[in-house]
């Protein structure tokens, strides 16, 4: 378990309160992330179904394949029930529903073929919606993750020029900087999380390939006059944060500084709009309208942000069509992107937390390194 037992007992109580409101007698969680959130059991999902069962009154149970019995037994959950193997003469989810033994059962996710095997059940996003608002323990892990993502960007800023001068590539920069950040993460929190639920990942891509929103690093040496995007994700205790920046290799040329300034203004507009009571769509519009005001509408290729927590990308979204009302404790990415295929691209990333007032930004790299400090002198 990553968080203390008290956290998970609090979650079970909150889930049971919500079940009462939704007139459910029990809830079967099949989604691995929801299982982790509700009872703290982290596992590697496979074709073998594994579930947490939460009755409206009483203690939760874990329904697991026999090979996971000992792992499940290491949790605080006292009721562990097993089936032998998948697919089995009886489908494991059919067995789970029978074991649950309640009339009004909610399930968080089902494939159509399994749904057709079951008695009437209700598909519910009850736990997914609960995950939107993070408790203080969760926010502390997210802020810690943002710290390590920022540190990786510091490594890029401080060491990429020398790596490039020595003929190094995007892959070399990424390997060194992620390696340094991951080593620090292991030193400082690795023992606590036993190297599980703690990691640093990223990408570095430059030149015309910076126009790819999800570009991958290559064995290519960044060149003078090019932008170079570094996007970093960190995970501490299973909770995610992101930081990212665009650097200019050598002296800026053309409108490069103007693009960096537009991205910074877009970022600031998203932070200002991230207020409780606004919708995800309103935050997205407020941010991307800044890029439009800069005359960069043709270079917009995605929304301003997405939710983060136990998943790097999770609902709700800062995007067109998301009418979710923001509330304190929600966490989002802030990702201004300017993409000009065949020419160049610019992207920055911050993590943001909704509060009772102004948004809190645990990612600090961009605030400490405005555009003029992201020029890499070769």
N, C-alpha and C positions, 0 to 999 in steps of 0.2 A: 504494500500500500504506500502511496505517496503522501497522502494527508492523514491526520490522526483519525482514529475511530470516531471521535466526537463529530467530525465533519460529516462522515457518512451516515451516522445515526440522525443527524440533523436533516440530511437530504432525504432519508427514508421517511421521516416524519412529514416533511414538506410534500413529498410525493403522495403520501397517504391522504393529506389534507386535500390535495388537488383531485385525487381519485374520488373522494367524497363529493366534491362539487360536480364531478362528471358522472356520478352515479355508476362507478365501477366497483366491482367486488375484488378485483385483482388486476395486476399489470405484469405482463411478460415482456421483458426487455431482451431482444435478440441482437440489437445493434451493439457491437463491441464497445463503442465509445460511450453509449448510454450505460452499459454494464459497469464500465470503469468509473463513470461519474457517480452512479448510485451506490455502489458497494466497494469500489476501490480494487476490483479484481482486474488486473491487466494481463492480457494474453495475446497470443498471435492468432488471429482468426484464420480458420481453415474451412473446408467444406463441412466439417462437423459442427452442427449448431450448438451454441452455448448460450445460456440465458440466466438472467436474474429474475426471480419471481417475487413480487411484492404484493402481499395481501393487503386489503384495506385496513385490517387490524392484525397486529402481530408482527412476527419476525420474518425477514426475507429469507429466501432459499436460493441456492445456486443449482441449476440443472446442467450437468456437464457430461461430456464423454468420459468413459472410465479412465482413459489415459491422462486426463486433467484432474483426477480426484485429489492427488496430493497437493498440486498447486492451489486448487480451490480451498483445500483445507488449511492453507497458510493464511487465509484471510480471517477477518473477524466474524464472518458468517458461520453460524453453527450448523445449519441445515444444508448438507451437501447430498444431492441425489444424482445418481449416475445411470447412463445407458451404455450399452456395450460398444456399438459401432454404427457408422453411417454407410449406406442408407438404411440398413436394417429391415427386418420384416415389417416393422411398424416405423413409419417415419419419425425421427426424433422429436420434431415439433408437435406431431400428433400426441406422442407420449407426454411431452411437457404440458400440453393443454389438459390432458387427462390427469396428470399429477397435480396441476394447479387446483382442479376440482371446484371451480367457482362458476357461477352462472353468467355473470356479466364481466367478461374478460376483455381487457384492452391489450393490444400488441403494438409495438412501435414500428415494426417493419416485417413485411412478408412478400415472398414471391407469389405470383399468380398460381403456380402449380401447387404450392403448399396451401394457399388460401382455400383452394377447392377441396382439399382433404379435410378441412376443419369444420366443426359446428360453428354457428354464428359467433363472430368475434368483432370487436371494434378496433380499427386502426386509429392510433392516436399519436400525436406529436407532443404529448404532455411533457415528457422529459426533455425533449429537444428545446421546447420553449423555456423550460426552467433553466437550461444551460445558458441562455442568453445573458442572464444577469449573474455576474460572478460575485462570490463571497470574498471577504477580505483575504482569506488564505489563498484563494485562486489568483486574485489580483497581485498578491505579493510574488507569486511564482512568475506571472506574466511580466512584471516589472523587472525581475531578475533576468528573465530571458532577454528582454530588450537591452539590458546592460551588456550581455555577451554578444548580441548582434552588433551593437555599437562598437564594441571592442574590436570585432573583426574588421569593421570599416576603418577604424584607426590603423590597423595593421596594413590595410590597402593603401591608405593615404601615406603612411610613413615608409613603406617598403616597396611599393610598386615601382617607383621611379628607378631604384637600383636594379630591381629585377628586369625591368625593360632595357635599361642600359646594358645589362649583361646578356642581352639577347633572349630574355625570358618571354614566355607566352602567357596567354590568358589562363591556361591550365596551371602554369607555374605560379602565377599570382594567387589563384584560388587555392591551390594546394598549400602554399605557405601560410596564407592568412587564415584560412579555416583551421589549419593545423595548429597555429598559435592560439587561436580562440578556443578550440576544443581542448587543448592541453590545459589552459587556464581553467576552463569549466570543470575538467576532471579533478584538478587540484583542489578547487574550492567547493564543489558540490558533488563530485563523482562518488565519493564514499557514501554520502547520504542516500543517493539514489541508486547505488550499486551499478553505475554506468548504464542503467536502464531508465528511460524517460529523461535523458539529458543529452543534447546533441547540438551541433552547429553545422548548417549546410548553406550552400550558396551558389551563385553563378557570377561569372565575369564575362562580358562580351563587349566588343568595341567596334568602332568604325561604322560602316554601313549596316553591319549586323546588329547594331544597337537599335535599329528600327524594328527588331523582332521583340514583341512584348515578353515572350518566353524563350529568349535566346539561350543557347547552351555554349559553354566555353569550348574553345578549340586550341589546337597547338599553333596559335597565330600570335605574332608579336604586335601589340598595339603600336600605332605609328603617331608621330607628331601631328598635331592638328586634329586628332580624332577625339570624339567622346568615348568614355569607357564607363559602362554601367556595372555596378556591383550591387547585387541584391542578396541579402543575408537573412536567413531564418534561424532562430534559436529556440530550443525546447528545454525547459527546466521543469522537472517533475511532471512531464506530460503536457505542460501548458506552453503555448507558442506565442512568439512575438517576432516582428520583422523590422529590419532597418535597411535602408538602401540609399545609394547616392550615385550621381553621375559626376565623373571627373573629366577634366580636359587634359589631354596629353600635350605638354608644352604650351606655347602661347595660343590663346583662343583666336579663332579665325571666323570671319563672316558674322553670323548672328548667334553664335554659340552662347555668349554670355546672356543675350536677351532670352534665349530659350531656358537657360538655367534660372534666370530671374522670373520668367513666367511660371515655371514649375514651383518655385518658392512661393510666389503669390497664390497659386492654386492650393498649395499645401496649407497656407495660412487661412485661406477662405474656408477650407474644410474644417479646420480646427475651430474657427469662429462659429460655424454652423452646427457643430456637433453639440447640441444642447438637448437636454431632456424635453420631450414634447414635440420636437421636430421629427419628421419622418426620414427614413433612409434616402428616399427619393429627393427630398428637399436638400439634404446635405450634398448629394451628388450634383444636383443642379447648381447650387451655390458655388461649388468648387470648379466644375467644368466650364461654367460661364466665364470664369476668369481667363481660361485658355482661349475661349471664343473672343473675348475682348482683345486679346493679344493677336487676333487674326490667325489662330492656330487650329480652328475647328477641323480642317481636313486631316490634321495629325492626331486627332483623338480616336483611340481604338478600343477603349474599355472604360468601365465605371471607375469611380474614385476609390472604392474600397469594399472590403468584405469583413464579416465577423471573424473573430479568432478566440481560441480557448483550447480545449482538448484537441481540436483539429486546427490545422493551419488555415483552412478555409471552412467556415461554417456560417449558417444563417444567424442573424439577418444580414442584409446586404445594403451597402450604400450605393444604390443603383436605381435606374429608372424602374418604376413599377413596384418598388418595395414601400408599402404604406405603414410598416411597423413603426410605432411610436417609440422613440429612444427613451431609455430610462437609465438612471445611475447604475453603474456596474457593468454596462455593456462595453465590449472592447472591439475596436475596428482597426483595420489597416487604413492608411492614407497614401494613395499611390498616384500622384500626378504623372501622366505619361504623354510624351510628345514623340510621335513616330513618323518618320518621313522615309518610306521605303526607297532603297537604293542610295540614300544620302546619309542619314544619321538618326539617332534617337536619344531621348533624355527621359530618365525616370528616377524619382525619389520615393522613398518609403519611410513612413513613420507609423508607430503604433499609438493609438489614442484610446483613452478611457472616458466614458461619459460620467459626469459627476452631477451634483446638484447645481453647479454653476458652470464655469468655464471648463472645457475639456482638459484632462491631464494627459501630457505627452511623455511617457516614460522613455521613448527613444530620444536621445539628446544629441546625436551626432550632427544632424542638419542644423539645429539651433546653434551649435558651437562652431560649425564650419559652413558659413554661408557661401554662395557661389564663388566669390573671389578667393576663398580659402580651399577650393577644390580644384585648383590648377596645379598639375603635377609637373614640376620643373625637372626637365631632363638635362 
